């Protein structure tokens, strides 16, 4: 295990799967224990029981899975997520997994395994080696997967990000005043090109148009007021000027209202005047007159108005 980069004092989680001989598992655990030394720590877990383990988060520097030569391990998304949880920030994962050929039905390829590791949260995922499966591991793989073709053992290395899941940090923001960028200097030739002087105004090459020459005789004639009215202005049962009338209709209607004589005949709103004195008010102008039909126009003479 020294060639894997495991340093003394590291905490290593060794994951194994069935079938594995107890002798091979013991030898691997002793090899890892020798690499980490007395200050290190080695824990051994079965891959099927890993999700039920009680390891606290960020417990190990290394997770090594499936490196026994007589077994094969298939890593699910839940298993990889648990391995990421127990790893410390910047911790390392090293796993071996048998992969079938690309033509195998529903086969997991190296690309799919790398993608699954990235989706689980690992970074720096890369294939480090590929080798043939041992007869024992191949037999176990065919029994688990049901694929009877050949397969190869792929070793993949990955890292946990250098921060814990849910970690936060303070971001320092600078709200200082930004120095205004200096405007680029203009080329004097460009400024001269777009500048007109008094001498240029009299130059024959400069064509200046007289504004009076743009109007003809028809433009100078005073328009007829009737042509200024909108087509819909004043239409309907009652003549009504627009809100912003500018054709003179508003003034015309206002003059008509001022010149209209006012009707000084008294009016009553009680609605019972036609029924007779028993139903009329004390100040009713029809008081003392006989009843009349509803809607009949009654004209009062000056004497009656005076008596009322």
VMD Tcl script that draws the C-alpha trace (Angstrom):
set ca {
  {0.00 0.00 0.00}
  {3.00 2.31 0.25}
  {2.98 2.73 -3.54}
  {-0.54 4.19 -3.35}
  {0.69 7.25 -1.45}
  {-0.78 6.40 1.97}
  {1.30 8.31 4.49}
  {2.04 7.42 8.12}
  {-0.54 8.71 10.60}
  {-3.40 8.57 8.09}
  {-6.85 7.17 8.87}
  {-7.87 4.60 6.24}
  {-11.21 2.91 5.64}
  {-10.78 -0.48 3.98}
  {-13.94 -1.66 2.16}
  {-14.26 -5.28 1.00}
  {-16.99 -7.39 -0.59}
  {-17.99 -11.02 -0.93}
  {-16.51 -13.41 -1.82}
  {-13.16 -12.67 -0.21}
  {-11.00 -15.05 1.69}
  {-10.34 -14.05 5.31}
  {-6.62 -14.56 4.75}
  {-6.49 -12.10 1.85}
  {-8.50 -9.53 3.81}
  {-6.26 -9.91 6.85}
  {-3.13 -9.54 4.75}
  {-4.41 -6.37 3.14}
  {-5.42 -4.87 6.51}
  {-1.98 -5.62 7.93}
  {-0.33 -4.05 4.90}
  {-2.37 -0.88 5.32}
  {-1.68 -0.86 9.05}
  {2.05 -1.05 8.39}
  {1.80 1.90 5.97}
  {0.01 4.21 8.42}
  {2.08 3.16 11.42}
  {1.17 3.32 15.09}
  {-0.19 6.86 14.83}
  {-2.59 5.88 12.05}
  {-5.89 4.07 12.11}
  {-7.42 1.34 9.93}
  {-11.13 0.47 9.82}
  {-12.57 -2.48 7.86}
  {-16.14 -2.45 6.53}
  {-18.14 -4.70 4.23}
  {-19.53 -2.77 1.25}
  {-23.05 -4.07 1.89}
  {-22.93 -2.87 5.52}
  {-21.26 0.47 4.83}
  {-24.51 2.44 4.78}
  {-25.33 1.15 8.28}
  {-21.95 2.04 9.77}
  {-21.69 4.65 12.50}
  {-18.61 6.49 11.24}
  {-18.87 10.23 11.84}
  {-18.39 12.62 8.92}
  {-14.85 13.52 7.87}
  {-13.30 10.56 9.67}
  {-10.77 9.21 7.13}
  {-8.00 10.47 4.93}
  {-8.35 7.49 2.59}
  {-11.10 5.14 1.43}
  {-9.82 2.03 -0.35}
  {-12.45 -0.24 -1.89}
  {-12.38 -3.45 -3.92}
  {-8.60 -3.92 -4.05}
  {-8.71 -7.58 -3.01}
  {-7.67 -9.75 -5.97}
  {-10.24 -12.52 -5.32}
  {-13.38 -10.31 -5.21}
  {-15.30 -7.81 -7.31}
  {-17.14 -4.74 -6.02}
  {-19.87 -2.75 -7.74}
  {-20.28 0.74 -6.28}
  {-23.74 2.26 -6.23}
  {-24.55 5.96 -5.97}
  {-25.53 5.57 -2.29}
  {-22.26 3.78 -1.51}
  {-20.21 6.51 -3.17}
  {-22.16 9.21 -1.33}
  {-21.38 7.48 2.00}
  {-17.70 7.26 1.10}
  {-17.72 10.98 0.34}
  {-19.35 11.68 3.70}
  {-16.79 9.83 5.81}
  {-13.84 11.29 3.91}
  {-12.14 14.40 5.19}
  {-11.88 17.47 2.95}
  {-9.24 16.79 0.28}
  {-9.42 13.07 1.20}
  {-8.61 10.42 -1.42}
  {-10.72 7.57 -2.80}
  {-9.23 4.56 -4.57}
  {-11.48 1.82 -5.90}
  {-11.35 -1.17 -8.22}
  {-14.43 -2.20 -10.17}
  {-14.92 -4.83 -12.89}
  {-16.31 -3.39 -16.11}
  {-17.68 -5.28 -19.07}
  {-16.98 -4.41 -22.67}
  {-18.74 -1.56 -24.43}
  {-20.87 -3.99 -26.43}
  {-22.34 -5.69 -23.38}
  {-26.02 -4.97 -22.74}
  {-26.59 -2.47 -19.91}
  {-22.87 -2.53 -19.15}
  {-21.22 0.09 -16.98}
  {-18.37 1.64 -18.90}
  {-15.47 3.63 -17.56}
  {-17.16 6.84 -18.71}
  {-20.30 5.95 -16.78}
  {-18.32 5.15 -13.63}
  {-16.40 8.44 -13.87}
  {-19.64 10.32 -14.39}
  {-21.23 8.62 -11.36}
  {-18.27 9.61 -9.19}
  {-18.55 13.24 -10.31}
  {-22.28 13.27 -9.69}
  {-21.61 11.96 -6.18}
  {-19.41 14.98 -5.46}
  {-15.89 13.73 -6.17}
  {-13.36 15.74 -8.11}
  {-10.15 14.94 -10.02}
  {-11.65 11.61 -11.13}
  {-9.34 9.63 -13.39}
  {-8.58 6.07 -14.42}
  {-5.16 5.04 -13.16}
  {-4.83 1.43 -14.41}
  {-6.64 -1.44 -16.11}
  {-5.92 -5.16 -15.74}
  {-7.46 -8.59 -16.35}
  {-9.70 -10.08 -13.71}
  {-8.51 -13.09 -11.78}
  {-10.49 -16.32 -12.36}
  {-12.11 -15.98 -8.93}
  {-13.09 -12.33 -9.50}
  {-14.36 -13.05 -13.04}
  {-16.52 -15.91 -11.78}
  {-17.95 -13.68 -9.06}
  {-18.62 -10.88 -11.56}
  {-20.48 -13.21 -13.94}
  {-22.58 -14.50 -11.07}
  {-23.52 -11.01 -9.87}
  {-24.08 -9.29 -13.23}
  {-25.29 -12.23 -15.32}
  {-22.90 -11.20 -18.09}
  {-20.96 -14.21 -19.34}
  {-18.41 -12.34 -21.46}
  {-14.98 -11.07 -20.53}
  {-14.40 -8.13 -18.24}
  {-11.48 -6.07 -17.02}
  {-10.58 -4.57 -13.65}
  {-10.43 -0.75 -13.71}
  {-8.80 1.29 -10.96}
  {-10.13 4.81 -10.48}
  {-8.80 7.54 -8.18}
  {-10.79 10.53 -6.99}
  {-10.65 13.30 -4.37}
  {-13.12 14.97 -2.08}
  {-13.23 18.77 -2.47}
  {-11.17 20.81 -0.07}
  {-14.25 21.82 1.93}
  {-17.05 20.14 3.81}
  {-20.57 19.86 2.47}
  {-22.53 22.86 3.74}
  {-19.41 24.83 4.65}
  {-19.55 28.62 4.34}
  {-17.03 31.41 4.38}
  {-17.14 35.17 4.59}
  {-16.59 37.10 1.41}
  {-14.92 40.48 1.71}
  {-16.45 43.02 -0.61}
  {-14.76 46.28 -1.45}
  {-17.10 49.20 -2.01}
  {-14.36 51.78 -2.45}
  {-14.76 54.47 -5.02}
  {-13.46 53.46 -8.36}
  {-11.13 55.83 -10.06}
  {-12.65 57.35 -13.12}
  {-11.01 56.21 -16.28}
  {-9.35 58.99 -18.20}
  {-10.90 59.82 -21.52}
  {-8.67 59.02 -24.46}
  {-7.17 62.02 -26.16}
  {-8.78 62.96 -29.46}
  {-6.78 63.13 -32.60}
  {-6.48 66.80 -33.62}
  {-7.03 65.87 -37.25}
  {-10.31 64.14 -36.35}
  {-11.51 67.15 -34.37}
  {-10.67 69.45 -37.26}
  {-12.52 67.23 -39.70}
  {-15.83 67.54 -37.79}
  {-15.56 71.25 -36.96}
  {-16.99 74.08 -39.11}
  {-15.48 77.51 -38.93}
  {-16.70 80.86 -40.23}
  {-14.50 80.44 -43.26}
  {-16.09 77.10 -44.07}
  {-19.56 78.66 -44.09}
  {-18.69 80.74 -47.12}
  {-16.94 78.00 -48.95}
  {-18.50 77.01 -52.26}
  {-17.99 73.34 -51.44}
  {-20.36 73.55 -48.46}
  {-23.99 73.29 -49.62}
  {-26.28 75.10 -47.17}
  {-30.05 75.10 -47.71}
  {-32.29 78.11 -47.01}
  {-35.19 77.06 -44.75}
  {-37.59 79.39 -46.58}
  {-36.85 77.61 -49.82}
  {-38.26 74.38 -48.39}
  {-41.84 75.87 -48.32}
  {-43.96 76.41 -51.43}
  {-47.00 78.70 -51.93}
  {-49.53 76.09 -50.76}
  {-47.69 75.67 -47.48}
  {-47.97 79.42 -46.78}
  {-51.78 79.53 -47.28}
  {-54.00 79.69 -44.20}
  {-55.98 76.45 -43.91}
  {-59.77 76.31 -43.88}
  {-61.06 75.67 -40.30}
  {-63.51 73.07 -41.58}
  {-60.64 70.95 -42.86}
  {-59.08 70.86 -39.42}
  {-61.99 69.03 -37.83}
  {-61.59 65.35 -37.16}
  {-63.94 63.10 -39.19}
  {-65.67 61.84 -36.04}
  {-65.84 65.20 -34.26}
  {-69.43 66.16 -33.34}
  {-70.99 62.89 -34.50}
  {-73.85 61.24 -32.62}
  {-77.21 62.34 -31.29}
  {-75.65 65.13 -29.28}
  {-72.86 67.31 -30.47}
  {-69.91 66.92 -28.17}
  {-66.43 68.29 -28.51}
  {-63.32 66.20 -28.02}
  {-61.39 66.38 -24.77}
  {-58.61 68.40 -26.36}
  {-60.70 70.10 -29.03}
  {-58.70 72.35 -31.31}
  {-61.13 72.76 -34.22}
  {-63.39 75.35 -32.56}
  {-66.33 73.05 -31.73}
  {-65.82 73.48 -27.99}
  {-66.06 77.28 -28.29}
  {-69.10 76.96 -30.54}
  {-70.97 74.78 -28.05}
  {-70.02 77.07 -25.18}
  {-71.42 80.07 -27.07}
  {-74.68 78.21 -27.72}
  {-75.06 77.44 -24.04}
  {-74.52 81.06 -23.03}
  {-77.02 82.36 -25.60}
  {-79.80 79.86 -24.76}
  {-82.65 81.39 -22.69}
  {-83.20 79.88 -19.29}
  {-86.49 78.24 -18.45}
  {-87.72 79.80 -15.20}
  {-90.81 77.61 -14.91}
  {-90.93 75.90 -11.53}
  {-90.25 72.20 -11.46}
  {-91.14 69.59 -8.92}
  {-89.42 66.25 -8.30}
  {-91.81 64.57 -5.88}
  {-93.56 62.73 -8.72}
  {-97.09 63.13 -7.21}
  {-98.13 66.49 -8.69}
  {-100.53 64.94 -11.23}
  {-102.57 63.13 -8.51}
  {-104.14 66.21 -6.98}
  {-103.81 68.40 -3.91}
  {-104.04 65.47 -1.52}
  {-100.70 64.19 -2.78}
  {-98.98 67.53 -3.45}
  {-96.42 69.31 -1.31}
  {-97.21 72.58 0.47}
  {-95.04 74.51 -1.98}
  {-96.15 72.63 -5.09}
  {-96.72 75.04 -8.04}
  {-99.70 72.90 -9.11}
  {-101.48 73.36 -5.76}
  {-105.19 74.21 -6.32}
  {-105.22 72.81 -9.84}
  {-107.14 69.67 -10.81}
  {-105.38 66.37 -11.34}
  {-103.95 65.66 -14.79}
  {-102.62 62.73 -16.70}
  {-98.99 61.66 -16.09}
  {-96.70 63.18 -18.67}
  {-99.17 65.90 -19.66}
  {-97.48 69.26 -20.11}
  {-98.95 71.89 -17.77}
  {-98.14 75.54 -18.34}
  {-98.63 77.95 -15.47}
  {-99.56 81.53 -16.11}
  {-97.96 84.50 -14.40}
  {-100.95 84.94 -12.03}
  {-100.70 81.43 -10.73}
  {-96.95 81.78 -10.21}
  {-97.51 85.02 -8.33}
  {-100.15 83.48 -6.07}
  {-97.92 80.52 -5.38}
}
mol new
graphics top color blue
foreach p $ca { graphics top sphere $p radius 0.5 }
foreach p [lrange $ca 0 end-1] q [lrange $ca 1 end] { graphics top cylinder $p $q radius 0.2 }
display resetview
